[in-house]
């Protein structure tokens, strides 16, 4: 970063902000509701990052939540010191860096339980009731997701999978956590995958099938 570049927060009208046309991150309506709950509870603590043309570099979800709350202006920071290539890269990095961390589920469950005792609305944290209950169960049992995955069986390295297993996810955050945990490449078009991951030539092979 140019040492002469000064990053200043400026409030801009929502109407002048334009989404990046090739933003790779998607947001469900449920997540937007959670972001809106967070904005109501904590205020706008994380400015929207934009370029000199008011195109959003990072913060698309927060902008959608601000529209939902019918806010007129939001805090922004203009990253004019970045090149066009750096802006594209940062738009991806800003999302991926958050996915590369994980939770200490023991501490997390204790914190959530304490907040619940204060009647705090957990929707402001991005937790729904099902995920909250699941997190507490991990804490109570002393389980760690990474440890739970250690003894998962590996599959036969041929075109026939040993076993087919369907996994359902509550939301995109759970999908992202599963991808990070397993190291599996998952996209919106992924319908089946191999564990451990292996490259397959034909779409018909992209599933686990019983040998029976």
Helices and strands as residue ranges (DSSP letters): E 9-13, G 14-16, H 29-42, E 48-50, E 56-58, H 60-68, E 73-78, H 84-99, H 105-117, G 122-125, H 129-141, H 145-149, H 172-182, G 203-205
